[in-house]
């Protein structure tokens, strides 16, 4: 949360991320806290996750508002929340590169982009 508030202050002049889209990947371990942190800062989080069980755990613990297996639907939900300036977190069951390819294709530029996928475990990542 503090990191998102600091990014909001540095890049947008306030700690409020309302009306801002944060795109990330990875909902396990440390990355699982990002959707809640973004919404606490007022923003919209669109998070890619390859493991449906990890996304479901974040739904159950209320760290994530909604999950979908459709990248297009996830983007639609995220852009609607951004337009409404409503904090919301959307998980998409997809590889980060798949989500980013669609964002690039549709010329959608996130306000913030992070990545919490495992880089420390090359075999089981």
N, C-alpha and C positions, 0 to 999 in steps of 0.2 A: 504494500500500500504506500509506504513512504517513498519508494522509488518512483511510482507512478505520479504521486503528488509533486515530487521534485522535478520530474520530466515535464509535467504540466506547467509548473512555475517557470522553468527554464525556456521551454519552447513556445508556450502559449500565454504567458503572463499571469497565470493563476494555477492553483493546485487542482482546480475543478476540470475534469476531463469531459464534462457534459458536451454532447455533440461530437465527440472524438471517437474514432475507431481504432482499437488496438487489436492487432493480429498477432497470434502466437501459436506455438505448437508444443504439445506434450502436456498431458493432464495427470501424470503420475507424480509421485514424490513432491519435490519442490514446485514443479510447474502447475500442479493441481490447485495451488492457492491463487494463481494469477487471475482467473475469472472473477473471483470474489473481490480481490484487491482492486481490479479495474472498476467494478461496479461500485465499490465503496468510494472510489474517487470520482464517481459520476459518469464514467465512460461506458462504451460498448466493447465487449470482448468477443472476438471470433477466434476460436481455438481449434486447431486440427489435432486429432488423436487417432492413432492407428488401432488401438486396443479398445473395443467397445466396453469391456469390463471397467476400465479406468474411467471412461466417461460416465458410465452408470454410477460408479462410486461417487463421483463429484455431484451427480444429480441427487443421490440419496443424502449426501451430507450438506446439500444446498449451497455448494460452492459454485455450481453451474445451474443456470435457469432452464435451459432446454438443450436437447441433443437431437441431431438429425444425421442421416446417412447421405443426404444430398448436399453437395457443395453449393449448388445454385440456391437451394432453399436456405441454407445457412447464411449465405451472402445477402439474400433478400431480407431475411429477418434482421440481420445486423444493420443493413442500410436503413431499414424502416425505423429501428430503434435510434439510430444516429440522427436521422431526420427529425424524429420526435423529441430528441434530446432526453431520452429515457434510458437510464442505466440498465443494461441487460447483458447476460453472458450466454453465448451460443457455442456449443461444441459440435464439431463436424467430424464424423468418422472418415478420416482420410489421412493420407500422408501429407506432410507440410508442403512438399513440392507440388502436389496435385492442387491444393488450395491456392498456392501462390501462382501457379500457371493460369488458373481461372481469373484471379484478380488482375494479373497482367493482361490477359486476353480482353477483359472487360474494362481495362484502364481505370481500375479502382486503386487508389493510392491510400494505404492506411496512414493514419496520423502518427502511430507508433507501431513498431514491429519488434518483437522479441522472439526468443526461442529457448525453450527449456527442455528440449529433447536431450537424451543421454549422450554425452560425448565421452564419458569416462569409461564406459564398458563396451568395447568394440565388438565383443561376441554376442552379448545379450541385450545391449543398448536399450 
